Amino acid sequence: MFQSNWKKVIKPPDQSIHRFVGFILAMILIFLTTGILFLFRAGLNTSTVALLYFLPILISTTLWGLWPGVFSAFTAFLSYNYFFLQPYYTFAVHESQNIITLIIFLVVAVFVSQLVGRARSSLAAAIARETETTRLYELSLELAVGNNLDEIATVIAQKTLETVPMAFLEIRITSFSGLTPYRLALPSKVDELQKPDLQIPLETVRAGFGEIRLWLNGAALKPDEKRMLQAFAAQGTLALERMALAQAETRAKILEESDRMKSSLLSSVSHEFRTPISSIKAAITSL
């Protein structure tokens, strides 16, 4: 059974923790860059040092996001001022030219971080859309070959578990157009839980078939995850409606065949009754 193949989806790391780690790693990267440049300070001019600081800023933004990149830009700005602009080991700037250099460095560093961050966000959004399209296509293919409630509910449950981290899932199908009530719970002790965190109806403009009930791991759903679940529910509803219509068509054909057989039987019986009556009439007439 499908329940035996079910396993709990692991909750992903908290985004706030990931972001905090990104800030720490960005700062460490700037410190390492500062240490390496400090060893060669005598042979480097300030312009070269400023350009070399852009490398860890780009790396931080690419690996850990926009705000760690902006943080690394400010950290590089302070390190550049403290270690490489005279007078050394102070944040005070005595020459107006160095003030202009620092301002330009900070503006360019933040601007570069924003550009890289936006490119990273656009790439992540494109990958997410591609993933959504692929999963919806796979779901539609698997639902197209589903012939009963168990197969359709299993496909919906599998795709839902692959998409959203959750503790438990339940799919309930109500009786409609010949569909018998159905329930798939993962695991089966879901009735002992509290009220579900999310309920997604399986319904069309004509009627409702049931709902998907989710108990999450604690983290709130992202907008793209909620949108994906609604798309899964819509595809599942269409599959249920298709199956209900197919069953209704089958019942109509059975009733039509039954009516045809009844008509044929009545016609045969009527003929059998008419034959003896005609013989009796002929005998009476001859007498």
C-alpha positions as CSV (number, residue, x, y, z in Angstrom):
1,M,0.0,0.0,0.0
2,F,1.0,3.6,-0.5
3,Q,1.1,4.2,3.3
4,S,4.1,1.8,3.6
5,N,6.1,3.9,1.2
6,W,5.4,7.2,3.0
7,K,8.1,9.0,4.9
8,K,8.0,12.3,6.6
9,V,9.5,15.2,4.7
10,I,12.3,16.9,6.6
11,K,11.8,20.5,7.5
12,P,14.1,22.8,5.6
13,P,16.5,25.0,7.4
14,D,15.1,28.3,8.7
15,Q,15.7,31.1,6.3
16,S,16.6,33.5,9.1
17,I,19.4,31.1,10.3
18,H,20.6,30.8,6.7
19,R,20.7,34.6,6.3
20,F,22.6,35.0,9.6
21,V,25.1,32.5,8.5
22,G,25.5,34.4,5.2
23,F,26.3,37.6,7.1
24,I,28.9,35.8,9.2
25,L,30.6,34.1,6.2
26,A,30.6,37.4,4.3
27,M,32.3,39.1,7.1
28,I,34.9,36.3,7.4
29,L,35.6,36.5,3.7
30,I,36.2,40.3,3.9
31,F,38.5,39.7,6.9
32,L,40.5,37.0,5.0
33,T,40.8,39.3,2.0
34,T,41.9,42.2,4.2
35,G,44.6,39.9,5.8
36,I,46.0,38.9,2.4
37,L,46.0,42.4,1.1
38,F,47.6,43.7,4.3
39,L,50.6,41.4,3.7
40,F,51.2,43.0,0.4
41,R,50.2,46.5,1.4
42,A,53.6,48.0,0.6
43,G,53.5,46.9,-3.0
44,L,49.8,47.8,-3.7
45,N,48.3,51.2,-4.3
46,T,44.9,52.2,-3.0
47,S,43.2,51.9,-6.4
48,T,44.3,48.2,-6.7
49,V,43.2,47.4,-3.2
50,A,39.8,48.9,-3.9
51,L,39.3,46.8,-7.0
52,L,40.4,43.6,-5.3
53,Y,37.8,44.2,-2.6
54,F,35.1,43.8,-5.1
55,L,35.9,40.1,-5.5
56,P,34.7,39.1,-2.0
57,I,31.7,41.4,-2.4
58,L,30.7,39.6,-5.6
59,I,31.2,36.2,-4.0
60,S,29.2,37.1,-0.9
61,T,26.3,38.4,-3.0
62,T,26.3,35.4,-5.3
63,L,26.5,32.8,-2.6
64,W,24.5,34.3,0.2
65,G,22.2,36.9,-1.2
66,L,21.8,40.6,-1.5
67,W,21.9,41.8,2.1
68,P,25.0,39.8,3.0
69,G,26.6,41.3,-0.1
70,V,25.6,44.8,1.0
71,F,27.0,44.0,4.5
72,S,30.2,42.9,3.0
73,A,30.4,46.1,1.0
74,F,30.2,48.2,4.2
75,T,32.7,45.9,5.9
76,A,35.1,46.3,3.0
77,F,34.6,50.0,3.1
78,L,35.6,50.2,6.8
79,S,38.5,47.8,6.3
80,Y,39.8,49.7,3.3
81,N,39.6,53.0,5.2
82,Y,41.2,51.5,8.4
83,F,44.1,49.5,6.9
84,F,44.9,51.1,3.5
85,L,44.2,54.8,3.6
86,Q,46.6,57.1,5.6
87,P,46.6,57.7,8.4
88,Y,46.5,54.0,9.1
89,Y,44.5,52.3,11.9
90,T,41.9,55.0,12.3
91,F,38.6,55.8,10.6
92,A,39.5,59.5,10.4
93,V,40.2,60.8,6.9
94,H,42.5,63.7,6.6
95,E,42.6,64.2,2.8
96,S,39.6,65.3,0.8
97,Q,40.7,63.1,-2.1
98,N,40.5,60.0,0.1
99,I,37.0,61.0,1.2
100,I,35.9,61.1,-2.4
101,T,37.6,57.7,-3.0
102,L,35.8,56.2,0.0
103,I,32.4,57.5,-1.1
104,I,32.9,56.3,-4.7
105,F,34.1,52.9,-3.4
106,L,31.0,52.5,-1.1
107,V,28.5,53.6,-3.8
108,V,30.0,51.3,-6.4
109,A,30.3,48.3,-4.0
110,V,26.6,48.6,-2.9
111,F,25.5,49.1,-6.5
112,V,27.4,46.0,-7.7
113,S,25.9,44.0,-4.8
114,Q,22.4,45.1,-5.8
115,L,23.0,44.1,-9.4
116,V,24.4,40.7,-8.6
117,G,21.6,40.2,-6.0
118,R,18.9,41.0,-8.5
119,A,20.5,38.7,-11.1
120,R,20.6,36.0,-8.4
121,S,17.0,36.5,-7.5
122,S,15.9,36.5,-11.2
123,L,17.8,33.2,-11.7
124,A,16.2,31.7,-8.6
125,A,12.7,32.8,-9.8
126,A,13.3,31.3,-13.2
127,I,14.5,28.0,-11.7
128,A,11.4,28.0,-9.4
129,R,9.0,28.6,-12.4
130,E,10.7,25.8,-14.3
131,T,10.4,23.5,-11.4
132,E,6.7,24.4,-11.0
133,T,6.1,23.8,-14.7
134,T,7.9,20.4,-14.6
135,R,6.0,19.2,-11.6
136,L,2.6,20.3,-13.0
137,Y,3.4,18.5,-16.2
138,E,4.4,15.3,-14.4
139,L,1.3,15.6,-12.2
140,S,-1.0,15.9,-15.3
141,L,0.6,12.9,-17.0
142,E,0.2,10.7,-13.9
143,L,-3.3,11.9,-13.3
144,A,-4.2,11.2,-16.9
145,V,-3.6,7.4,-16.4
146,G,-5.4,7.3,-13.0
147,N,-8.5,5.0,-13.2
148,N,-9.8,5.1,-9.7
149,L,-9.9,7.2,-6.5
150,D,-6.9,5.5,-4.9
151,E,-4.6,6.1,-7.8
152,I,-5.6,9.8,-8.2
153,A,-5.4,10.5,-4.4
154,T,-2.0,8.7,-4.3
155,V,-0.6,10.9,-7.1
156,I,-1.8,14.1,-5.5
157,A,-0.4,13.0,-2.1
158,Q,3.0,12.1,-3.6
159,K,3.4,15.4,-5.4
160,T,2.2,17.4,-2.4
161,L,4.8,15.7,-0.1
162,E,7.5,16.4,-2.6
163,T,6.6,20.1,-2.8
164,V,5.8,21.1,0.8
165,P,7.5,20.1,4.1
166,M,4.7,18.8,6.3
167,A,4.1,16.4,9.2
168,F,0.8,14.8,8.0
169,L,-1.5,14.9,5.0
170,E,-5.1,13.8,4.5
171,I,-7.2,13.7,1.3
172,R,-10.9,13.4,1.7
173,I,-13.2,12.7,-1.3
174,T,-17.0,13.2,-0.6
175,S,-19.7,11.3,-2.4
176,F,-20.6,13.0,-5.7
177,S,-21.9,11.8,-9.1
178,G,-21.4,8.2,-8.2
179,L,-18.0,8.6,-6.5
180,T,-17.9,6.7,-3.2
181,P,-16.5,8.5,-0.1
182,Y,-12.8,8.0,0.1
183,R,-10.0,9.0,2.6
184,L,-6.2,8.8,2.3
185,A,-4.3,9.7,5.5
186,L,-0.5,9.8,5.9
187,P,0.0,8.4,8.4
188,S,-3.3,6.8,9.5
189,K,-3.3,8.4,13.0
190,V,-4.0,11.8,11.5
191,D,-7.4,11.8,13.3
192,E,-5.7,12.2,16.6
193,L,-4.2,15.6,15.6
194,Q,-5.5,19.0,16.0
195,K,-7.2,21.2,13.4
196,P,-5.2,21.2,10.1
197,D,-3.0,24.1,9.3
198,L,-4.3,24.3,5.7
199,Q,-7.3,23.1,3.9
200,I,-7.4,23.2,0.1
201,P,-10.8,22.4,-1.5
202,L,-11.2,20.1,-4.4
203,E,-14.0,21.8,-6.2
204,T,-15.1,23.2,-9.5
205,V,-17.7,25.8,-10.4
206,R,-20.3,23.0,-10.6
207,A,-19.6,21.0,-7.5
208,G,-17.1,20.1,-4.8
209,F,-15.4,16.7,-4.5
210,G,-13.6,17.1,-1.2
211,E,-10.5,18.7,0.2
212,I,-6.7,18.3,1.0
213,R,-5.9,18.8,4.6
214,L,-2.3,19.6,5.7
215,W,-0.5,19.6,9.0
216,L,2.7,21.5,8.5
217,N,6.1,21.1,10.3
218,G,5.7,24.6,11.8
219,A,7.1,26.8,9.1
220,A,4.5,28.9,7.2
221,L,4.1,28.2,3.5
222,K,5.8,30.4,1.0
223,P,3.6,32.1,-1.7
224,D,5.0,29.9,-4.4
225,E,4.4,26.7,-2.3
226,K,0.8,27.8,-1.7
227,R,0.3,28.6,-5.4
228,M,1.7,25.1,-6.3
229,L,-0.6,23.4,-3.9
230,Q,-3.6,25.2,-5.4
231,A,-2.5,24.1,-8.8
232,F,-2.2,20.5,-7.6
233,A,-5.7,20.7,-6.2
234,A,-7.0,22.1,-9.4
235,Q,-5.4,19.4,-11.5
236,G,-6.7,16.7,-9.1
237,T,-10.2,18.2,-9.2
238,L,-10.2,18.0,-13.0
239,A,-9.1,14.3,-12.8
240,L,-11.9,13.6,-10.3
241,E,-14.4,15.3,-12.5
242,R,-13.2,13.4,-15.5
243,M,-13.6,10.1,-13.6
244,A,-17.0,11.1,-12.4
245,L,-18.1,11.9,-16.0
246,A,-16.7,8.7,-17.2
247,Q,-18.6,6.7,-14.6
248,A,-21.8,8.7,-15.4
249,E,-21.3,7.8,-19.1
250,T,-20.8,4.2,-18.2
251,R,-24.0,4.1,-16.2
252,A,-25.9,5.8,-19.0
253,K,-24.7,3.2,-21.4
254,I,-25.7,0.4,-19.0
255,L,-29.2,1.9,-18.6
256,E,-29.5,2.3,-22.3
257,E,-28.5,-1.3,-22.9
258,S,-30.9,-2.4,-20.1
259,D,-33.8,-0.5,-21.8
260,R,-32.9,-2.0,-25.1
261,M,-33.0,-5.5,-23.7
262,K,-36.3,-4.8,-21.9
263,S,-37.8,-3.6,-25.1
264,S,-36.5,-6.7,-27.0
265,L,-37.8,-9.0,-24.2
266,L,-41.3,-7.4,-24.2
267,S,-41.4,-7.6,-28.0
268,S,-40.6,-11.3,-27.9
269,V,-43.1,-12.0,-25.2
270,S,-45.8,-10.1,-27.0
271,H,-45.1,-12.1,-30.2
272,E,-45.3,-15.4,-28.3
273,F,-48.7,-14.3,-26.9
274,R,-50.1,-13.2,-30.2
275,T,-49.3,-16.5,-32.0
276,P,-51.6,-18.8,-29.9
277,I,-54.4,-16.2,-30.0
278,S,-54.2,-16.2,-33.8
279,S,-54.4,-20.0,-33.9
280,I,-57.4,-20.0,-31.5
281,K,-59.2,-17.5,-33.7
282,A,-58.6,-19.5,-36.8
283,A,-59.9,-22.7,-35.2
284,I,-63.1,-21.0,-34.0
285,T,-63.7,-19.5,-37.4
286,S,-63.3,-22.9,-39.1
287,L,-65.9,-24.4,-36.7
